[in-house]
């Protein structure tokens, strides 16, 4: 394994890239946090804690496969950990979810522009489609550089707004719980049970990042693995902490938050009076758009990689354009809340099977590698 020391700047880029990949439209907009965290009241903290543990282990496992075996393709990573047939099944699950993720995040981008600025959905989704196409065609390195530098600033600002909102809405959490439990407020939710929500959201996170982590692990193979793993764990903690914070904020404002597609915008605009609140709402809307952008780009890149690996080829570019057009059309006819609820629920449950198999296999393979002194160039065929 590589033993080079990782600079603080490089660590920040890796953490930022991972946070940007995870945060996406569902978390930044509040739609995902409401259905996974807010609905369960104080048990939302348990959802966030368990999620952090699960995805930290999976992040390290996927990165290890990329680092030690040079595997960046989803199919190769799953075959490495799960065998040929089960790996193919898991690969199909992840592929579908990543495509679905690209779809509902494009819709979330358009919905944010529509709710905050009154821009028609067809224009907002079109803007997202064109921006994502440009980044996807420029390739993976450009992707990491953009996300890694935008995401740290984005998450700090979102977290700051979340802390400000907490002073106003945390005192009303008990009221929000009562409104939900009494049926006075109807809230979209994945499951009646917090642990089922945790399983679903963890499955979604794992499906989303597998290929991205494989490449990231391989690209950083010369660095000390403990430093690299530390970056992944920090990203998981920050992501889950933000989930819980915004979930509780929306719980304290559930009457209004449950009525709009982008509930976090309601939080932001309500923090300051009149024009100042409107200005903060505009800033937060821009943050949400950036959050969506940092996740939808890797989702699009991963989807295109299924059909064409060569980022410079004509096939790669045509595939990217074709996928973008299909998704754009779907987003015009299927509401954002419907996409995120249905697609995330069932994809997440299927994704649970992945970490149930991959995490134990990671520990087994890691222990065997240490015993045999196997280096980073070991091939898949030797396993």
NUKELO-303803 format. One record per residue (C-alpha): residue in one letter; x, y, z. Coordinates in steps of 0.05 Angstrom, whole numbers, padded with zeros to 5 digits, always signed. Layout:
N
AXYZ ...
END
This chain:
383
X+00000+00000+00000 X+00021+00072-00012 X+00047+00109+00048 X+00050+00181+00021 X+00024+00233+00070 X-00040+00267+00048 X-00041+00343+00051 X-00098+00379+00087 X-00119+00410+00021 X-00123+00343-00014 X-00162+00313+00045 X-00211+00371+00040 X-00222+00357-00034 X-00236+00283-00021 X-00283+00298+00037 X-00317+00351-00005 X-00325+00305-00065 X-00357+00251-00021 X-00404+00300+00014 X-00422+00331-00053 X-00437+00262-00081 X-00482+00244-00022 X-00519+00308-00005 X-00557+00316-00071 X-00626+00343-00081 X-00662+00300-00029 X-00621+00324+00031 X-00609+00396+00010 X-00681+00407-00010 X-00709+00372+00051 X-00752+00323+00013 X-00709+00264+00033 X-00698+00286+00104 X-00772+00291+00116 X-00789+00221+00092 X-00729+00187+00125 X-00718+00229+00189 X-00773+00279+00204 X-00829+00229+00202 X-00798+00187+00257 X-00791+00243+00308 X-00735+00233+00357 X-00720+00165+00327 X-00691+00204+00268 X-00627+00209+00309 X-00623+00133+00309 X-00632+00132+00234 X-00574+00180+00225 X-00528+00143+00274 X-00539+00074+00243 X-00533+00102+00173 X-00466+00134+00190 X-00437+00067+00215 X-00463+00028+00155 X-00440+00074+00100 X-00373+00087+00132 X-00357+00013+00128 X-00383+00008+00057 X-00344+00069+00034 X-00280+00038+00059 X-00297-00029+00028 X-00311-00001-00042 X-00250+00045-00039 X-00207-00014-00018 X-00229-00053-00080 X-00209+00005-00125 X-00145+00018-00088 X-00118-00053-00085 X-00147-00084-00148 X-00155-00024-00194 X-00230-00035-00199 X-00273+00025-00216 X-00330-00009-00253 X-00390-00025-00210 X-00396-00095-00239 X-00323-00111-00224 X-00328-00086-00152 X-00390-00128-00138 X-00361-00189-00173 X-00298-00181-00130 X-00338-00182-00066 X-00399-00224-00083 X-00381-00270-00140 X-00403-00271-00213 X-00479-00281-00208 X-00494-00244-00144 X-00447-00189-00167 X-00485-00182-00232 X-00551-00176-00193 X-00523-00123-00146 X-00493-00086-00206 X-00562-00083-00238 X-00592-00055-00174 X-00540-00001-00168 X-00544+00016-00241 X-00619+00026-00237 X-00614+00069-00174 X-00559+00114-00201 X-00601+00126-00263 X-00662+00139-00219 X-00620+00186-00177 X-00601+00226-00238 X-00674+00229-00256 X-00703+00255-00191 X-00646+00303-00180 X-00658+00335-00247 X-00730+00342-00226 X-00707+00372-00159 X-00665+00423-00195 X-00725+00446-00236 X-00772+00445-00176 X-00724+00489-00136 X-00721+00541-00191 X-00797+00538-00198 X-00813+00546-00124 X-00763+00601-00109 X-00758+00640-00174 X-00821+00621-00212 X-00782+00593-00270 X-00823+00541-00308 X-00804+00469-00295 X-00787+00455-00367 X-00735+00510-00367 X-00705+00491-00299 X-00697+00418-00318 X-00668+00440-00385 X-00615+00483-00350 X-00596+00424-00305 X-00592+00377-00365 X-00545+00422-00404 X-00498+00436-00345 X-00493+00362-00327 X-00481+00342-00399 X-00423+00390-00403 X-00389+00364-00339 X-00401+00291-00357 X-00369+00298-00425 X-00307+00331-00394 X-00292+00268-00354 X-00280+00241-00284 X-00221+00284-00263 X-00259+00348-00278 X-00317+00319-00239 X-00277+00308-00175 X-00243+00376-00179 X-00309+00413-00187 X-00346+00375-00133 X-00288+00373-00084 X-00281+00449-00085 X-00355+00468-00086 X-00380+00419-00034 X-00340+00443+00028 X-00366+00514+00021 X-00436+00489+00007 X-00440+00443+00067 X-00414+00497+00115 X-00467+00546+00092 X-00523+00494+00094 X-00501+00473+00164 X-00498+00546+00187 X-00569+00557+00163 X-00590+00493+00198 X-00561+00517+00264 X-00597+00584+00256 X-00662+00549+00242 X-00653+00504+00303 X-00660+00562+00351 X-00728+00577+00320 X-00756+00508+00306 X-00726+00459+00356 X-00772+00485+00412 X-00831+00463+00369 X-00808+00392+00356 X-00857+00361+00405 X-00914+00399+00371 X-00892+00372+00304 X-00890+00301+00331 X-00961+00309+00358 X-00987+00336+00291 X-00958+00276+00254 X-00980+00223+00304 X-01050+00252+00308 X-01057+00252+00233 X-01069+00328+00230 X-01009+00333+00183 X-00995+00282+00128 X-00922+00270+00114 X-00890+00229+00058 X-00850+00172+00090 X-00814+00109+00070 X-00837+00065+00127 X-00874+00067+00193 X-00812+00040+00227 X-00747+00079+00236 X-00702+00019+00225 X-00735+00005+00158 X-00722+00077+00137 X-00650+00069+00159 X-00642+00006+00116 X-00673+00041+00056 X-00631+00104+00059 X-00567+00065+00072 X-00581+00021+00011 X-00591+00084-00031 X-00526+00115-00008 X-00487+00052-00023 X-00517+00043-00092 X-00501+00115-00109 X-00427+00117-00091 X-00399+00048-00108 X-00367+00064-00175 X-00346+00134-00154 X-00310+00106-00093 X-00275+00053-00134 X-00244+00105-00179 X-00229+00151-00120 X-00195+00094-00083 X-00152+00076-00143 X-00133+00148-00158 X-00109+00157-00086 X-00074+00089-00079 X-00006+00121-00064 X-00031+00153-00001 X-00034+00122+00068 X-00099+00083+00071 X-00115+00106+00142 X-00115+00179+00119 X-00159+00162+00060 X-00207+00122+00104 X-00209+00180+00153 X-00234+00225+00097 X-00290+00177+00080 X-00313+00171+00153 X-00313+00247+00162 X-00355+00254+00100 X-00404+00203+00127 X-00409+00238+00195 X-00420+00307+00164 X-00472+00280+00117 X-00511+00243+00170 X-00506+00300+00220 X-00534+00348+00169 X-00591+00300+00155 X-00611+00296+00228 X-00605+00372+00239 X-00649+00390+00179 X-00697+00333+00195 X-00710+00362+00265 X-00716+00432+00237 X-00771+00411+00189 X-00804+00372+00246 X-00811+00438+00284 X-00841+00470+00222 X-00880+00410+00197 X-00945+00445+00179 X-00911+00487+00126 X-00855+00439+00108 X-00904+00384+00089 X-00939+00427+00038 X-00882+00444-00009 X-00834+00404-00053 X-00772+00441-00025 X-00784+00447+00050 X-00714+00472+00067 X-00729+00535+00027 X-00786+00550+00074 X-00738+00543+00133 X-00688+00592+00102 X-00738+00645+00082 X-00771+00644+00151 X-00707+00659+00190 X-00705+00733+00175 X-00762+00784+00166 X-00789+00809+00099 X-00737+00825+00046 X-00679+00797+00087 X-00715+00730+00091 X-00727+00732+00016 X-00653+00746+00004 X-00633+00687+00049 X-00683+00644+00011 X-00649+00662-00054 X-00580+00645-00025 X-00606+00578+00001 X-00639+00563-00065 X-00571+00572-00098 X-00540+00525-00046 X-00593+00473-00062 X-00578+00479-00136 X-00504+00470-00122 X-00518+00409-00078 X-00560+00378-00133 X-00506+00393-00184 X-00451+00360-00143 X-00491+00295-00140 X-00527+00293-00206 X-00462+00299-00245 X-00430+00236-00215 X-00497+00200-00223 X-00499+00218-00297 X-00425+00199-00305 X-00437+00131-00272 X-00498+00117-00315 X-00461+00133-00380 X-00402+00089-00357 X-00449+00029-00360 X-00452+00037-00436 X-00386+00068-00454 X-00321+00072-00414 X-00281+00115-00462 X-00296+00187-00443 X-00266+00213-00507 X-00306+00168-00554 X-00365+00189-00597 X-00406+00132-00567 X-00395+00161-00497 X-00420+00229-00518 X-00480+00203-00557 X-00499+00159-00498 X-00496+00218-00450 X-00540+00260-00496 X-00591+00203-00505 X-00597+00191-00429 X-00603+00265-00416 X-00661+00272-00465 X-00699+00213-00436 X-00692+00238-00365 X-00712+00308-00384 X-00777+00283-00415 X-00795+00240-00354 X-00783+00298-00306 X-00834+00341-00342 X-00890+00291-00329 X-00875+00257-00261 X-00874+00302-00198 X-00810+00308-00158 X-00840+00281-00093 X-00866+00219-00129 X-00799+00204-00161 X-00759+00211-00097 X-00809+00171-00054 X-00820+00112-00100 X-00751+00105-00131 X-00712+00113-00066 X-00756+00068-00025 X-00749+00005-00066 X-00679+00017-00092 X-00657+00027-00020 X-00687-00038+00004 X-00652-00076-00052 X-00587-00039-00035 X-00589-00068+00035 X-00570-00136+00006 X-00506-00105-00021 X-00477-00082+00046 X-00500-00146+00081 X-00454-00185+00034 X-00399-00134+00019 X-00381-00112+00090 X-00365-00182+00117 X-00328-00199+00052 X-00286-00136+00059 X-00261-00156+00128 X-00246-00227+00104 X-00207-00203+00043 X-00171-00148+00081 X-00147-00198+00133 X-00124-00247+00079 X-00086-00191+00043 X-00049-00174+00107 X-00030-00246+00119 X-00005-00256+00048 X+00028-00187+00041 X-00011-00175-00023 X+00003-00108-00057 X-00040-00058-00094 X-00030-00091-00162 X-00064-00156-00143 X-00112-00177-00197 X-00184-00197-00193 X-00169-00264-00224 X-00125-00284-00165 X-00186-00282-00120 
END
